[in-house]
């Protein structure tokens, strides 16, 4: 009994520290996804040697419980859709009636994958712990390590830098299950209706240094899409739904 009490006393600060880290990630998420039911229009731009190479436009309909529907609105991909339900992803092409199972790492353009725009909350998919608080981090930011707690996530681990006090996301190093650093994301803020929100996520290619991919969130609005749309069979039978 005595040993158990000592163990619990020693563990209590660690548990409190972990809970604090999770709380900071939750607050950071509010700058990315401000409502549970949300429509986000995302413009993805691929730059090569600082010159715009290609761009794609997507409408993303987000619901609670890891439900997202990504609709391509660019002429070259008109009618292409990606559906996420929990840990499962499907791609639906305009000229086929069979949904295709894909992973969240499926590329959309440049370094931007389906998981990068289909999900906008870290705290639902990752557990967090401190690497270093801002006083001792050497960067002036709270440095956190995020570890995946489910299978259907884009990255296995994330090293996240948050501004102290505000918890604004500054940078995220994104790691694959192999431990390889896949890319680095940097965040730029903008003001929407008087509130600070992430206006752009810049993805830097760690192999091809001359390339970068920008995901610009050009519109956000609360929007609750009917549950019937979050069904791969229904979408396959109705290929023109939500196409502008």
C-alpha positions as CSV (number, residue, x, y, z in Angstrom):
1,X,0.0,0.0,0.0
2,X,2.8,2.3,0.9
3,X,4.7,1.6,-2.4
4,X,1.4,2.2,-4.4
5,X,0.9,5.6,-2.6
6,X,4.5,6.6,-3.5
7,X,4.0,5.6,-7.1
8,X,0.8,7.6,-7.4
9,X,2.5,10.6,-5.8
10,X,5.4,10.4,-8.3
11,X,3.1,9.9,-11.2
12,X,0.7,12.8,-10.4
13,X,3.0,15.6,-11.7
14,X,3.6,13.7,-14.9
15,X,-0.1,13.2,-15.5
16,X,-0.8,16.9,-14.8
17,X,2.0,17.9,-17.2
18,X,0.5,15.6,-19.9
19,X,-3.0,17.1,-19.3
20,X,-1.6,20.6,-19.7
21,X,0.1,19.7,-23.0
22,X,-3.2,18.2,-24.3
23,X,-5.0,21.4,-23.2
24,X,-2.5,23.6,-25.1
25,X,-3.1,21.5,-28.3
26,X,-6.8,21.9,-27.8
27,X,-6.5,25.6,-27.7
28,X,-4.2,25.7,-30.7
29,X,-6.9,23.8,-32.7
30,X,-9.3,26.6,-32.2
31,X,-7.2,28.7,-34.5
32,X,-7.5,26.1,-37.3
33,X,-11.1,24.9,-36.9
34,X,-13.3,27.4,-35.2
35,X,-16.6,25.3,-35.3
36,X,-17.5,21.6,-35.2
37,X,-19.6,21.9,-38.4
38,X,-17.6,23.9,-40.9
39,X,-17.2,24.6,-44.6
40,X,-13.6,25.6,-45.5
41,X,-12.6,26.7,-49.0
42,X,-8.9,25.9,-49.5
43,X,-6.7,27.0,-52.3
44,X,-3.6,24.9,-52.7
45,X,-0.6,26.4,-54.5
46,X,2.5,24.7,-55.6
47,X,5.6,26.8,-56.0
48,X,8.9,25.8,-57.8
49,X,11.8,28.1,-57.4
50,X,9.4,30.7,-55.8
51,X,7.3,30.7,-59.0
52,X,3.7,29.5,-59.0
53,X,3.5,26.2,-60.9
54,X,0.0,24.9,-60.2
55,X,-3.0,25.6,-58.0
56,X,-6.2,23.7,-57.0
57,X,-9.4,24.8,-55.3
58,X,-11.3,22.6,-52.8
59,X,-14.4,22.9,-50.7
60,X,-14.1,20.9,-47.4
61,X,-17.1,20.0,-45.4
62,X,-16.2,19.0,-41.8
63,X,-18.4,17.4,-39.2
64,X,-17.8,16.0,-35.7
65,X,-16.6,12.4,-35.2
66,X,-13.9,12.6,-38.0
67,X,-16.2,13.1,-41.0
68,X,-15.0,15.2,-43.9
69,X,-15.9,15.6,-47.5
70,X,-13.4,17.2,-49.9
71,X,-14.8,18.5,-53.2
72,X,-12.5,19.6,-56.0
73,X,-13.7,22.7,-57.7
74,X,-10.8,23.2,-60.2
75,X,-11.5,22.6,-63.9
76,X,-8.8,20.0,-64.2
77,X,-10.2,17.9,-61.4
78,X,-13.9,18.8,-61.6
79,X,-16.1,16.2,-59.8
80,X,-13.2,14.5,-57.9
81,X,-14.2,13.9,-54.3
82,X,-12.5,12.5,-51.2
83,X,-14.5,11.2,-48.2
84,X,-13.2,10.6,-44.8
85,X,-15.2,8.7,-42.2
86,X,-13.3,7.9,-39.0
87,X,-10.1,6.2,-40.1
88,X,-11.3,5.4,-43.6
89,X,-10.7,7.4,-46.8
90,X,-12.3,7.0,-50.2
91,X,-11.6,8.8,-53.5
92,X,-14.5,9.2,-56.0
93,X,-13.7,10.0,-59.6
94,X,-16.3,11.6,-61.8
95,X,-16.3,8.9,-64.5
96,X,-16.3,5.9,-62.2
97,X,-19.1,4.6,-59.9
98,X,-16.9,2.6,-57.5
99,X,-15.3,4.4,-54.5
100,X,-11.5,3.8,-54.3
101,X,-10.0,3.3,-50.9
102,X,-7.0,5.5,-50.3
103,X,-4.8,6.6,-47.4
104,X,-4.6,10.1,-45.8
105,X,-1.2,10.4,-47.4
106,X,-2.7,10.5,-50.9
107,X,-1.3,13.5,-52.6
108,X,-3.6,16.3,-53.9
109,X,-0.9,18.8,-55.1
110,X,2.7,19.2,-54.2
111,X,3.2,18.3,-50.5
112,X,-0.5,18.7,-49.7
113,X,-2.2,15.4,-49.0
114,X,-5.8,14.5,-48.4
115,X,-5.2,14.3,-44.6
116,X,-3.7,17.8,-44.6
117,X,-7.0,19.4,-45.6
118,X,-9.6,16.8,-44.4
119,X,-8.6,17.2,-40.8
120,X,-8.0,20.4,-38.8
121,X,-7.9,19.2,-35.2
122,X,-4.8,17.6,-33.6
123,X,-6.2,17.0,-30.2
124,X,-8.7,14.4,-31.4
125,X,-6.0,12.3,-33.1
126,X,-2.9,12.7,-31.0
127,X,-1.8,12.6,-27.3
128,X,0.6,15.4,-26.4
129,X,3.6,15.8,-24.1
130,X,6.0,18.6,-23.5
131,X,9.4,18.5,-25.1
132,X,10.3,21.8,-23.5
133,X,8.4,24.8,-22.1
134,X,9.0,28.2,-23.7
135,X,11.3,29.3,-20.8
136,X,13.8,26.6,-21.5
137,X,13.1,25.6,-25.2
138,X,15.7,27.9,-26.7
139,X,13.1,29.0,-29.3
140,X,10.8,31.0,-27.1
141,X,7.9,28.6,-27.9
142,X,6.3,25.7,-26.1
143,X,7.6,22.7,-27.8
144,X,5.3,19.6,-27.8
145,X,5.5,16.1,-29.1
146,X,2.2,14.7,-30.5
147,X,1.9,10.9,-30.8
148,X,-0.9,9.3,-32.9
149,X,-3.5,7.5,-30.9
150,X,-5.4,6.1,-33.9
151,X,-4.5,4.4,-37.1
152,X,-6.0,6.6,-39.8
153,X,-3.9,9.7,-39.3
154,X,-1.6,11.4,-41.8
155,X,1.5,11.5,-39.5
156,X,2.7,9.2,-36.8
157,X,4.4,12.0,-34.8
158,X,4.3,15.8,-34.8
159,X,6.7,18.2,-33.1
160,X,4.6,21.3,-32.6
161,X,5.7,24.8,-31.6
162,X,3.1,27.0,-30.0
163,X,3.4,30.6,-29.0
164,X,3.3,31.1,-25.2
165,X,0.1,32.5,-23.7
166,X,-1.9,32.6,-27.0
167,X,-1.1,29.0,-28.1
168,X,-1.0,30.2,-31.7
169,X,0.6,27.4,-33.9
170,X,3.9,28.5,-35.3
171,X,5.5,25.4,-36.8
172,X,4.9,21.6,-37.0
173,X,7.5,19.0,-38.0
174,X,5.5,16.1,-39.5
175,X,6.9,12.5,-39.2
176,X,6.0,9.3,-40.9
177,X,5.6,5.9,-39.1
178,X,9.2,5.1,-40.2
179,X,10.4,8.0,-38.2
180,X,11.3,10.0,-41.3
181,X,10.6,13.7,-41.3
182,X,8.1,14.1,-44.1
183,X,7.8,17.9,-44.2
184,X,7.6,21.0,-42.1
185,X,4.5,23.1,-41.8
186,X,4.6,26.8,-41.0
187,X,1.4,28.8,-40.1
188,X,0.4,32.3,-41.0
189,X,-2.4,34.0,-39.1
190,X,-5.2,36.3,-40.4
191,X,-8.1,38.1,-38.7
192,X,-11.6,36.9,-39.4
193,X,-14.6,38.7,-37.8
194,X,-12.2,40.1,-35.2
195,X,-10.7,36.7,-34.3
196,X,-7.2,35.4,-35.1
197,X,-7.3,32.3,-37.3
198,X,-4.8,30.3,-39.3
199,X,-5.0,31.9,-42.8
200,X,-2.3,29.8,-44.5
201,X,-0.3,26.6,-43.9
202,X,3.0,26.5,-45.8
203,X,4.4,23.0,-46.4
204,X,8.2,22.8,-47.0
205,X,9.6,19.8,-49.0
206,X,12.6,18.5,-47.0
207,X,14.0,16.7,-50.1
208,X,13.2,19.1,-53.0
209,X,14.2,22.3,-51.4
210,X,13.1,24.4,-54.4
211,X,9.5,23.4,-53.8
212,X,6.9,24.6,-51.3
213,X,3.2,24.1,-51.1
214,X,0.8,26.7,-49.6
215,X,-2.7,25.9,-48.4
216,X,-4.6,29.1,-48.1
217,X,-8.0,29.1,-46.3
218,X,-9.8,31.6,-48.3
219,X,-13.2,31.2,-46.7
220,X,-14.6,29.6,-43.6
221,X,-18.3,29.5,-42.5
222,X,-20.3,27.3,-40.1
223,X,-22.1,24.8,-42.2
224,X,-23.8,21.5,-41.3
225,X,-24.0,19.2,-44.3
226,X,-26.6,16.4,-44.2
227,X,-25.3,13.0,-43.0
228,X,-26.4,11.4,-46.2
229,X,-23.4,13.0,-48.0
230,X,-21.0,11.1,-45.8
231,X,-21.7,7.8,-47.5
232,X,-19.4,6.6,-50.3
233,X,-22.2,4.7,-52.1
234,X,-24.5,7.7,-52.1
235,X,-21.8,10.0,-53.4
236,X,-20.9,7.5,-56.2
237,X,-24.6,7.4,-57.3
238,X,-24.8,11.3,-57.3
239,X,-21.6,12.5,-59.0
240,X,-22.7,16.1,-59.5
241,X,-23.6,16.8,-55.9
242,X,-21.9,20.0,-54.4
243,X,-20.0,20.7,-57.6
244,X,-20.1,24.4,-58.4
